[in-house]
Amino acid sequence: MARVNEHYRNLAANYLFPEIGRRVAAFAEANPGAELIRLGIGDVTLPLAPAVLRALHEAVDEMGSAQGFRGYGPENGYDFLIEAILEHDYGTRGIATRADEVFVSDGSKQDAANIQEIFGADCSLLLSDPVYPVYIDSNVMAGRAGALGPDGRHAKVHYQPATEANGFAPDPPEQRADLAYLCSPNNPTGSVLDHARLARWVNWARANDATLIFDAAYDAFIQDPALPRSIYEIPGARECAIEMRSFSKRAGFTGLRCAYTVIPAECTGSTSTGERVPLRELFRRRHATKFNGVPYIVQRAAAAVFSAEGRKQCALQVAHYMENARCLREGLATAGFKVFAGEHAPYLWVRTPGGLGSWEFFERLLAEARVVSTPGVGFGPAGEGYVRISAFNSRENVDEALRRITRAFSTGAA
């Protein structure tokens, strides 16, 4: 008899977003004709930028000719895309990065889940709370997190609560850990790390011989040019940090799937005997063994994001979502809600009114305003008492959602 991986039994009962989908579907079935506005899951709504669409069409035409057809591509990505990444995401910020340190993939969610495979099962783990569920769930599946306790936390994980008191951006702890996940701008809280706070994490990692896994999927939404877009803007980060970036939100690639991970040559781990091993080489082997590369046509589309037209068009899309965030932030505050973030991220972190639980407020928003949100507790116990509101929608839907929420909750909301 084949034995199951019993670590899966330590997962929380339901993954957050399918559970939201189940509850919304049940509500829609019970309320036929109800016009829902979905401000929950962070999926983009604007169509692909014209420059991206043109690149897709041209690449498809290439694939339809004997001269332009391509089969298996390089697992780590085509040179034309990697060179564009190096020039525009790093060169413009004065960051020296090498082509053989970049791994093009089909999504940051996948990379965030896959990266833990190159680390030992006994590595100690540090996460913020609340946190993007993939960080914890992938480590639970690997047996690194331990049993799920009645408090919603796993026995072997060190949690750093992200609270109002620390601006939802905790500093590193005094104790050490082997692996620590950071996300800035943060999903779900929308907080962003400045140079000083990010430097404290880099210094902590170097002092403790730890590896930082830095998720920069929302870097395009940072509005202040003085804030760091990459962890490699911090001295010493190349020795201790892995960075992930995505085209999903910056360019609407949630359906196309393209992202990349950077692992500097200097970033190493150790064997049981103390030998230092480049993490880049481990991930390269993992990538080549389990992945056949992002399709050529998708990589051509991603490269078009960096063209002059593509940069301008994608920036307009980001500006659209950030204007939605501004409208939501100001409108909800006017209605009496305590609202956080929304200045450098497409998410708002909203305190639930009247001491309601996260799922309770989710249900009331759904029933009374026909608006879908994301319960904060789904991201971890410290998210209880909050919901995440997404700015990914049309302006018309954002305005209508605010009208509905105001009608339902404006009295005594805070």
DRENDO-1510 file (C-alpha; in Angstrom, 1 decimal, always signed):
<recs>
REC; n; res; u; v; w
REC; 1; MET; +0.0; +0.0; +0.0 .
REC; 2; ALA; +1.3; +3.4; -0.9 .
REC; 3; ARG; +1.7; +5.6; +2.1 .
REC; 4; VAL; +0.6; +9.2; +1.9 .
REC; 5; ASN; +2.7; +12.2; +2.8 .
REC; 6; GLU; +1.3; +12.8; +6.2 .
REC; 7; HIS; +2.7; +16.3; +6.4 .
REC; 8; TYR; -0.3; +17.3; +4.2 .
REC; 9; ARG; -2.5; +16.5; +7.2 .
REC; 10; ASN; -0.9; +19.4; +9.1 .
REC; 11; LEU; -2.3; +21.9; +6.6 .
REC; 12; ALA; -5.1; +24.1; +7.5 .
REC; 13; ALA; -8.4; +22.6; +6.5 .
REC; 14; ASN; -9.0; +24.8; +3.5 .
REC; 15; TYR; -6.8; +26.9; +1.3 .
REC; 16; LEU; -8.0; +30.5; +1.7 .
REC; 17; PHE; -8.9; +31.4; -1.9 .
REC; 18; PRO; -10.8; +28.3; -2.8 .
REC; 19; GLU; -12.7; +28.6; +0.5 .
REC; 20; ILE; -13.7; +32.2; -0.5 .
REC; 21; GLY; -14.8; +30.9; -3.9 .
REC; 22; ARG; -16.9; +28.2; -2.3 .
REC; 23; ARG; -18.6; +30.6; +0.0 .
REC; 24; VAL; -19.2; +33.1; -2.8 .
REC; 25; ALA; -20.6; +30.4; -5.0 .
REC; 26; ALA; -23.0; +29.3; -2.3 .
REC; 27; PHE; -24.2; +32.8; -1.8 .
REC; 28; ALA; -24.7; +33.3; -5.5 .
REC; 29; GLU; -26.7; +30.1; -5.8 .
REC; 30; ALA; -28.9; +31.1; -2.9 .
REC; 31; ASN; -29.3; +34.7; -4.3 .
REC; 32; PRO; -29.7; +34.3; -8.1 .
REC; 33; GLY; -29.3; +37.6; -9.9 .
REC; 34; ALA; -27.3; +39.2; -7.1 .
REC; 35; GLU; -24.7; +41.5; -8.7 .
REC; 36; LEU; -21.4; +40.9; -6.8 .
REC; 37; ILE; -18.4; +43.2; -6.9 .
REC; 38; ARG; -15.3; +41.1; -6.3 .
REC; 39; LEU; -12.6; +43.0; -4.4 .
REC; 40; GLY; -11.2; +39.8; -2.9 .
REC; 41; ILE; -8.6; +37.7; -4.8 .
REC; 42; GLY; -6.0; +40.0; -6.3 .
REC; 43; ASP; -6.6; +39.2; -10.0 .
REC; 44; VAL; -6.1; +41.9; -12.6 .
REC; 45; THR; -9.0; +43.2; -14.7 .
REC; 46; LEU; -7.5; +45.4; -17.4 .
REC; 47; PRO; -6.7; +43.7; -20.8 .
REC; 48; LEU; -3.1; +43.2; -21.9 .
REC; 49; ALA; -1.3; +46.3; -23.0 .
REC; 50; PRO; -1.2; +46.8; -26.8 .
REC; 51; ALA; +2.6; +46.4; -26.9 .
REC; 52; VAL; +2.3; +43.1; -25.1 .
REC; 53; LEU; -0.5; +41.9; -27.3 .
REC; 54; ARG; +1.4; +42.8; -30.5 .
REC; 55; ALA; +4.4; +40.9; -29.3 .
REC; 56; LEU; +2.2; +37.8; -28.6 .
REC; 57; HIS; +0.8; +38.0; -32.1 .
REC; 58; GLU; +4.2; +38.3; -33.7 .
REC; 59; ALA; +5.6; +35.4; -31.7 .
REC; 60; VAL; +2.6; +33.2; -32.7 .
REC; 61; ASP; +3.2; +34.1; -36.3 .
REC; 62; GLU; +6.9; +33.1; -35.8 .
REC; 63; MET; +5.9; +29.8; -34.4 .
REC; 64; GLY; +3.7; +29.2; -37.5 .
REC; 65; SER; +6.7; +29.3; -39.8 .
REC; 66; ALA; +9.4; +26.7; -40.4 .
REC; 67; GLN; +12.1; +29.4; -39.9 .
REC; 68; GLY; +10.6; +30.8; -36.7 .
REC; 69; PHE; +9.3; +27.7; -35.0 .
REC; 70; ARG; +10.9; +26.8; -31.6 .
REC; 71; GLY; +10.6; +23.7; -29.6 .
REC; 72; TYR; +12.0; +23.3; -26.1 .
REC; 73; GLY; +13.6; +26.6; -25.0 .
REC; 74; PRO; +16.4; +27.2; -22.4 .
REC; 75; GLU; +15.0; +26.2; -19.0 .
REC; 76; ASN; +16.3; +29.4; -17.3 .
REC; 77; GLY; +14.8; +31.7; -19.9 .
REC; 78; TYR; +15.7; +33.2; -23.3 .
REC; 79; ASP; +18.5; +35.7; -23.4 .
REC; 80; PHE; +16.3; +38.4; -24.9 .
REC; 81; LEU; +14.1; +38.4; -21.8 .
REC; 82; ILE; +16.9; +38.0; -19.2 .
REC; 83; GLU; +18.9; +40.9; -20.8 .
REC; 84; ALA; +15.8; +43.1; -20.6 .
REC; 85; ILE; +15.3; +42.1; -16.9 .
REC; 86; LEU; +18.9; +43.0; -16.1 .
REC; 87; GLU; +18.8; +46.3; -17.9 .
REC; 88; HIS; +15.4; +47.6; -16.7 .
REC; 89; ASP; +14.7; +46.0; -13.3 .
REC; 90; TYR; +18.3; +46.2; -12.0 .
REC; 91; GLY; +20.5; +48.3; -14.2 .
REC; 92; THR; +18.3; +51.4; -13.8 .
REC; 93; ARG; +18.6; +51.0; -10.0 .
REC; 94; GLY; +22.4; +50.7; -10.2 .
REC; 95; ILE; +22.3; +47.0; -9.2 .
REC; 96; ALA; +24.8; +44.7; -10.7 .
REC; 97; THR; +23.2; +41.3; -11.6 .
REC; 98; ARG; +24.4; +38.5; -13.9 .
REC; 99; ALA; +22.4; +36.6; -16.5 .
REC; 100; ASP; +23.3; +33.3; -15.0 .
REC; 101; GLU; +21.7; +34.4; -11.7 .
REC; 102; VAL; +18.2; +34.8; -13.3 .
REC; 103; PHE; +15.6; +31.9; -13.5 .
REC; 104; VAL; +12.5; +32.7; -15.6 .
REC; 105; SER; +9.5; +30.8; -14.4 .
REC; 106; ASP; +5.7; +30.5; -14.8 .
REC; 107; GLY; +4.8; +32.5; -11.6 .
REC; 108; SER; +6.1; +33.8; -8.3 .
REC; 109; LYS; +3.5; +31.6; -6.5 .
REC; 110; GLN; +5.2; +28.6; -8.0 .
REC; 111; ASP; +8.7; +30.0; -7.2 .
REC; 112; ALA; +7.7; +30.8; -3.6 .
REC; 113; ALA; +6.5; +27.2; -3.2 .
REC; 114; ASN; +9.4; +25.5; -5.1 .
REC; 115; ILE; +12.3; +27.4; -3.6 .
REC; 116; GLN; +12.0; +25.6; -0.2 .
REC; 117; GLU; +12.9; +22.3; -2.0 .
REC; 118; ILE; +16.6; +23.3; -2.1 .
REC; 119; PHE; +16.8; +23.6; +1.8 .
REC; 120; GLY; +17.0; +20.8; +4.4 .
REC; 121; ALA; +13.8; +19.6; +6.0 .
REC; 122; ASP; +15.3; +20.5; +9.4 .
REC; 123; CYS; +15.9; +24.2; +8.6 .
REC; 124; SER; +14.2; +26.5; +11.0 .
REC; 125; LEU; +11.6; +28.8; +9.5 .
REC; 126; LEU; +10.6; +32.4; +10.3 .
REC; 127; LEU; +7.4; +34.0; +8.9 .
REC; 128; SER; +5.5; +37.2; +9.5 .
REC; 129; ASP; +1.9; +36.8; +10.6 .
REC; 130; PRO; -0.3; +37.5; +8.6 .
REC; 131; VAL; +1.5; +36.0; +5.6 .
REC; 132; TYR; +0.8; +34.9; +2.0 .
REC; 133; PRO; -0.4; +31.3; +2.5 .
REC; 134; VAL; +1.9; +29.7; +0.0 .
REC; 135; TYR; +5.0; +30.5; +2.2 .
REC; 136; ILE; +3.7; +28.5; +5.1 .
REC; 137; ASP; +1.8; +25.8; +3.2 .
REC; 138; SER; +4.7; +24.7; +1.0 .
REC; 139; ASN; +6.8; +24.3; +4.1 .
REC; 140; VAL; +4.1; +22.4; +5.9 .
REC; 141; MET; +4.0; +20.0; +2.9 .
REC; 142; ALA; +7.8; +19.5; +3.2 .
REC; 143; GLY; +7.6; +18.6; +6.9 .
REC; 144; ARG; +9.4; +21.8; +8.0 .
REC; 145; ALA; +6.6; +23.4; +9.9 .
REC; 146; GLY; +5.3; +20.9; +12.4 .
REC; 147; ALA; +1.7; +20.3; +13.6 .
REC; 148; LEU; -1.0; +22.9; +13.4 .
REC; 149; GLY; -1.9; +24.1; +16.9 .
REC; 150; PRO; -5.3; +25.3; +18.2 .
REC; 151; ASP; -4.0; +28.8; +17.9 .
REC; 152; GLY; -3.7; +28.4; +14.1 .
REC; 153; ARG; +0.1; +28.4; +14.2 .
REC; 154; HIS; +2.5; +25.6; +13.4 .
REC; 155; ALA; +4.7; +24.2; +16.1 .
REC; 156; LYS; +8.1; +24.5; +14.4 .
REC; 157; VAL; +7.6; +28.0; +12.9 .
REC; 158; HIS; +8.7; +31.2; +14.5 .
REC; 159; TYR; +6.1; +33.9; +13.8 .
REC; 160; GLN; +6.7; +37.7; +13.8 .
REC; 161; PRO; +3.3; +39.4; +14.3 .
REC; 162; ALA; +2.7; +42.2; +11.9 .
REC; 163; THR; +0.5; +44.6; +13.8 .
REC; 164; GLU; -0.7; +48.2; +13.9 .
REC; 165; ALA; +1.9; +48.8; +16.6 .
REC; 166; ASN; +4.8; +48.0; +14.2 .
REC; 167; GLY; +3.1; +49.3; +11.1 .
REC; 168; PHE; +2.5; +45.8; +9.9 .
REC; 169; ALA; +6.2; +45.5; +9.2 .
REC; 170; PRO; +8.0; +43.7; +12.0 .
REC; 171; ASP; +11.7; +43.9; +12.6 .
REC; 172; PRO; +13.8; +40.7; +12.8 .
REC; 173; PRO; +13.8; +38.8; +16.1 .
REC; 174; GLU; +16.7; +38.4; +18.5 .
REC; 175; GLN; +16.8; +34.6; +17.9 .
REC; 176; ARG; +18.2; +33.1; +14.7 .
REC; 177; ALA; +16.4; +31.1; +12.0 .
REC; 178; ASP; +17.7; +29.4; +8.8 .
REC; 179; LEU; +15.0; +30.7; +6.5 .
REC; 180; ALA; +12.9; +33.9; +6.6 .
REC; 181; TYR; +10.3; +35.1; +4.0 .
REC; 182; LEU; +9.8; +38.8; +3.4 .
REC; 183; CYS; +7.2; +40.4; +1.1 .
REC; 184; SER; +7.4; +44.1; +0.2 .
REC; 185; PRO; +5.1; +45.7; -0.7 .
REC; 186; ASN; +3.4; +43.2; +1.5 .
REC; 187; ASN; +0.6; +40.8; +0.6 .
REC; 188; PRO; -1.8; +41.0; +2.5 .
REC; 189; THR; -1.2; +44.1; +4.6 .
REC; 190; GLY; +0.1; +46.5; +1.9 .
REC; 191; SER; +3.0; +47.7; +4.1 .
REC; 192; VAL; +6.3; +48.5; +2.5 .
REC; 193; LEU; +9.9; +48.2; +3.9 .
REC; 194; ASP; +12.1; +51.2; +3.6 .
REC; 195; HIS; +15.9; +51.0; +3.3 .
REC; 196; ALA; +16.5; +51.1; +7.0 .
REC; 197; ARG; +14.1; +48.4; +7.9 .
REC; 198; LEU; +15.2; +46.2; +5.0 .
REC; 199; ALA; +18.8; +46.7; +6.1 .
REC; 200; ARG; +18.0; +45.4; +9.6 .
REC; 201; TRP; +16.8; +42.2; +8.0 .
REC; 202; VAL; +19.8; +41.8; +5.8 .
REC; 203; ASN; +22.1; +42.5; +8.8 .
REC; 204; TRP; +20.2; +39.9; +10.8 .
REC; 205; ALA; +20.5; +37.3; +8.1 .
REC; 206; ARG; +24.2; +37.8; +7.7 .
REC; 207; ALA; +24.8; +37.7; +11.4 .
REC; 208; ASN; +22.8; +34.5; +11.7 .
REC; 209; ASP; +23.9; +32.8; +8.5 .
REC; 210; ALA; +20.3; +32.8; +7.4 .
REC; 211; THR; +18.7; +33.0; +3.9 .
REC; 212; LEU; +16.1; +35.7; +3.1 .
REC; 213; ILE; +13.4; +34.8; +0.5 .
REC; 214; PHE; +12.3; +38.2; -0.7 .
REC; 215; ASP; +9.0; +38.4; -2.7 .
REC; 216; ALA; +8.9; +41.7; -4.7 .
REC; 217; ALA; +5.9; +40.7; -6.8 .
REC; 218; TYR; +4.3; +44.2; -6.2 .
REC; 219; ASP; +7.4; +46.4; -6.7 .
REC; 220; ALA; +5.8; +48.2; -9.7 .
REC; 221; PHE; +3.2; +49.7; -7.3 .
REC; 222; ILE; +5.7; +51.6; -5.1 .
REC; 223; GLN; +5.0; +55.3; -5.7 .
REC; 224; ASP; +8.0; +56.8; -3.9 .
REC; 225; PRO; +11.2; +56.4; -5.9 .
REC; 226; ALA; +13.2; +56.7; -2.7 .
REC; 227; LEU; +11.8; +53.4; -1.4 .
REC; 228; PRO; +13.7; +50.2; -2.4 .
REC; 229; ARG; +12.3; +48.1; -5.3 .
REC; 230; SER; +14.9; +45.3; -4.8 .
REC; 231; ILE; +16.5; +43.8; -1.7 .
REC; 232; TYR; +19.8; +44.1; -3.6 .
REC; 233; GLU; +19.8; +47.8; -3.1 .
REC; 234; ILE; +20.9; +46.9; +0.5 .
REC; 235; PRO; +24.6; +46.3; +0.9 .
REC; 236; GLY; +25.4; +42.7; +1.7 .
REC; 237; ALA; +22.0; +41.3; +0.4 .
REC; 238; ARG; +23.7; +39.4; -2.4 .
REC; 239; GLU; +25.3; +37.1; +0.2 .
REC; 240; CYS; +22.0; +36.2; +1.9 .
REC; 241; ALA; +18.9; +36.9; -0.2 .
REC; 242; ILE; +16.9; +35.3; -3.0 .
REC; 243; GLU; +14.5; +37.7; -4.8 .
REC; 244; MET; +11.3; +36.9; -6.7 .
REC; 245; ARG; +9.5; +39.1; -9.2 .
REC; 246; SER; +6.4; +38.7; -11.3 .
REC; 247; PHE; +4.8; +40.1; -14.5 .
REC; 248; SER; +1.3; +39.1; -13.1 .
REC; 249; LYS; +0.3; +42.4; -11.5 .
REC; 250; ARG; +2.7; +44.9; -13.1 .
REC; 251; ALA; +1.6; +43.8; -16.7 .
REC; 252; GLY; -1.6; +41.7; -16.3 .
REC; 253; PHE; +0.1; +38.3; -16.8 .
REC; 254; THR; -2.1; +36.4; -14.3 .
REC; 255; GLY; -3.4; +34.4; -17.2 .
REC; 256; LEU; -0.2; +34.3; -19.2 .
REC; 257; ARG; +2.1; +33.2; -16.3 .
REC; 258; CYS; +5.6; +34.6; -16.3 .
REC; 259; ALA; +7.9; +35.6; -13.4 .
REC; 260; TYR; +11.6; +35.1; -12.4 .
REC; 261; THR; +13.8; +34.5; -9.4 .
REC; 262; VAL; +17.3; +35.8; -8.8 .
REC; 263; ILE; +19.9; +33.9; -6.8 .
REC; 264; PRO; +23.2; +35.6; -6.6 .
REC; 265; ALA; +26.4; +33.6; -7.0 .
REC; 266; GLU; +27.5; +34.7; -3.5 .
REC; 267; CYS; +24.4; +33.3; -1.8 .
REC; 268; THR; +25.2; +29.9; -0.2 .
REC; 269; GLY; +24.0; +27.3; +2.2 .
REC; 270; SER; +25.8; +24.6; +4.1 .
REC; 271; THR; +25.9; +20.8; +4.1 .
REC; 272; SER; +25.8; +18.8; +7.3 .
REC; 273; THR; +29.6; +18.7; +7.2 .
REC; 274; GLY; +29.9; +22.5; +6.9 .
REC; 275; GLU; +30.7; +22.7; +3.2 .
REC; 276; ARG; +29.4; +25.9; +1.5 .
REC; 277; VAL; +27.2; +25.3; -1.5 .
REC; 278; PRO; +26.0; +27.9; -4.0 .
REC; 279; LEU; +22.2; +27.9; -3.7 .
REC; 280; ARG; +22.1; +29.0; -7.4 .
REC; 281; GLU; +23.5; +25.7; -8.5 .
REC; 282; LEU; +20.9; +23.7; -6.5 .
REC; 283; PHE; +18.0; +25.7; -7.9 .
REC; 284; ARG; +19.5; +25.4; -11.4 .
REC; 285; ARG; +19.4; +21.6; -11.0 .
REC; 286; ARG; +15.9; +21.7; -9.6 .
REC; 287; HIS; +14.7; +24.0; -12.4 .
REC; 288; ALA; +16.2; +21.9; -15.1 .
REC; 289; THR; +14.8; +18.6; -13.7 .
REC; 290; LYS; +11.2; +19.7; -13.0 .
REC; 291; PHE; +10.6; +22.5; -15.5 .
REC; 292; ASN; +10.8; +22.9; -19.3 .
REC; 293; GLY; +10.7; +26.6; -19.5 .
REC; 294; VAL; +8.1; +29.4; -20.0 .
REC; 295; PRO; +6.7; +29.3; -23.6 .
REC; 296; TYR; +8.5; +31.4; -26.2 .
REC; 297; ILE; +5.5; +33.4; -27.0 .
REC; 298; VAL; +5.0; +34.3; -23.3 .
REC; 299; GLN; +8.6; +35.3; -22.9 .
REC; 300; ARG; +8.3; +37.6; -26.0 .
REC; 301; ALA; +5.3; +39.2; -24.4 .
REC; 302; ALA; +7.2; +39.7; -21.2 .
REC; 303; ALA; +10.1; +41.3; -23.0 .
REC; 304; ALA; +7.7; +43.7; -24.6 .
REC; 305; VAL; +6.8; +44.9; -21.1 .
REC; 306; PHE; +10.3; +46.5; -21.0 .
REC; 307; SER; +9.9; +48.3; -24.4 .
REC; 308; ALA; +9.4; +52.0; -24.4 .
REC; 309; GLU; +5.7; +51.5; -25.3 .
REC; 310; GLY; +5.3; +48.6; -22.9 .
REC; 311; ARG; +6.7; +50.6; -20.0 .
REC; 312; LYS; +4.4; +53.5; -20.6 .
REC; 313; GLN; +1.3; +51.3; -21.2 .
REC; 314; CYS; +1.9; +49.1; -18.1 .
REC; 315; ALA; +2.6; +52.2; -16.0 .
REC; 316; LEU; -0.8; +53.5; -16.9 .
REC; 317; GLN; -2.4; +50.2; -15.8 .
REC; 318; VAL; -0.6; +50.4; -12.5 .
REC; 319; ALA; -1.7; +54.0; -12.1 .
REC; 320; HIS; -5.3; +52.9; -12.7 .
REC; 321; TYR; -5.2; +50.4; -9.9 .
REC; 322; MET; -3.4; +52.8; -7.6 .
REC; 323; GLU; -6.1; +55.4; -8.2 .
REC; 324; ASN; -8.7; +52.7; -7.3 .
REC; 325; ALA; -6.7; +52.2; -4.1 .
REC; 326; ARG; -6.8; +55.9; -3.3 .
REC; 327; CYS; -10.5; +56.1; -3.9 .
REC; 328; LEU; -11.1; +53.0; -1.7 .
REC; 329; ARG; -8.8; +54.3; +1.0 .
REC; 330; GLU; -10.4; +57.7; +1.2 .
REC; 331; GLY; -14.0; +56.5; +0.7 .
REC; 332; LEU; -13.7; +53.8; +3.4 .
REC; 333; ALA; -12.1; +56.2; +5.8 .
REC; 334; THR; -14.9; +58.7; +5.2 .
REC; 335; ALA; -17.4; +55.9; +5.9 .
REC; 336; GLY; -15.8; +55.5; +9.3 .
REC; 337; PHE; -13.5; +52.5; +8.7 .
REC; 338; LYS; -9.9; +52.3; +10.0 .
REC; 339; VAL; -7.9; +51.8; +6.8 .
REC; 340; PHE; -4.2; +51.0; +6.3 .
REC; 341; ALA; -2.0; +50.9; +3.3 .
REC; 342; GLY; -3.0; +51.5; -0.3 .
REC; 343; GLU; -0.3; +54.1; -1.0 .
REC; 344; HIS; +2.3; +51.7; -2.4 .
REC; 345; ALA; +0.3; +48.5; -2.9 .
REC; 346; PRO; -3.0; +47.5; -4.7 .
REC; 347; TYR; -4.3; +46.3; -1.4 .
REC; 348; LEU; -6.0; +47.9; +1.6 .
REC; 349; TRP; -5.9; +46.4; +5.1 .
REC; 350; VAL; -9.2; +47.3; +6.8 .
REC; 351; ARG; -10.0; +46.8; +10.5 .
REC; 352; THR; -13.4; +45.1; +10.9 .
REC; 353; PRO; -16.0; +47.3; +12.6 .
REC; 354; GLY; -17.5; +46.7; +16.0 .
REC; 355; GLY; -15.0; +43.9; +16.9 .
REC; 356; LEU; -16.4; +41.6; +14.2 .
REC; 357; GLY; -14.3; +38.6; +13.3 .
REC; 358; SER; -12.8; +38.5; +9.8 .
REC; 359; TRP; -15.0; +35.8; +8.4 .
REC; 360; GLU; -18.1; +37.4; +10.1 .
REC; 361; PHE; -17.4; +40.7; +8.4 .
REC; 362; PHE; -16.6; +38.9; +5.1 .
REC; 363; GLU; -20.1; +37.4; +5.3 .
REC; 364; ARG; -21.8; +40.7; +6.2 .
REC; 365; LEU; -20.0; +42.5; +3.3 .
REC; 366; LEU; -21.2; +39.8; +1.0 .
REC; 367; ALA; -24.8; +39.7; +2.3 .
REC; 368; GLU; -25.4; +43.4; +2.9 .
REC; 369; ALA; -23.2; +45.1; +0.3 .
REC; 370; ARG; -22.8; +42.3; -2.3 .
REC; 371; VAL; -19.0; +42.9; -2.1 .
REC; 372; VAL; -16.4; +40.2; -1.9 .
REC; 373; SER; -13.3; +40.8; +0.3 .
REC; 374; THR; -10.6; +38.5; +1.8 .
REC; 375; PRO; -10.8; +37.7; +5.5 .
REC; 376; GLY; -7.5; +38.7; +7.2 .
REC; 377; VAL; -7.5; +35.6; +9.5 .
REC; 378; GLY; -7.1; +33.5; +6.3 .
REC; 379; PHE; -3.5; +34.9; +6.2 .
REC; 380; GLY; -2.7; +33.9; +9.8 .
REC; 381; PRO; -4.0; +34.4; +13.4 .
REC; 382; ALA; -2.7; +38.0; +13.6 .
REC; 383; GLY; -4.9; +38.9; +10.6 .
REC; 384; GLU; -8.0; +38.3; +12.7 .
REC; 385; GLY; -10.1; +41.5; +12.9 .
REC; 386; TYR; -9.1; +42.7; +9.4 .
REC; 387; VAL; -10.1; +42.2; +5.8 .
REC; 388; ARG; -8.0; +42.7; +2.7 .
REC; 389; ILE; -9.7; +44.9; +0.0 .
REC; 390; SER; -8.2; +44.6; -3.5 .
REC; 391; ALA; -8.0; +47.6; -5.9 .
REC; 392; PHE; -8.0; +45.3; -9.0 .
REC; 393; ASN; -11.3; +46.2; -10.7 .
REC; 394; SER; -12.9; +48.9; -12.8 .
REC; 395; ARG; -13.4; +52.4; -11.5 .
REC; 396; GLU; -17.2; +52.0; -11.9 .
REC; 397; ASN; -17.1; +48.9; -9.7 .
REC; 398; VAL; -15.0; +50.6; -7.1 .
REC; 399; ASP; -17.3; +53.6; -6.9 .
REC; 400; GLU; -20.4; +51.3; -6.7 .
REC; 401; ALA; -18.7; +49.1; -4.0 .
REC; 402; LEU; -18.1; +52.2; -1.9 .
REC; 403; ARG; -21.7; +53.3; -2.3 .
REC; 404; ARG; -22.9; +49.9; -1.2 .
REC; 405; ILE; -20.5; +49.6; +1.8 .
REC; 406; THR; -21.3; +53.2; +2.9 .
REC; 407; ARG; -25.0; +52.5; +2.9 .
REC; 408; ALA; -24.6; +49.3; +4.8 .
REC; 409; PHE; -21.9; +50.2; +7.3 .
REC; 410; SER; -21.3; +54.0; +7.6 .
REC; 411; THR; -23.1; +54.3; +11.0 .
REC; 412; GLY; -20.6; +53.3; +13.7 .
REC; 413; ALA; -18.2; +51.6; +11.3 .
REC; 414; ALA; -14.9; +52.4; +13.1 .
</recs>
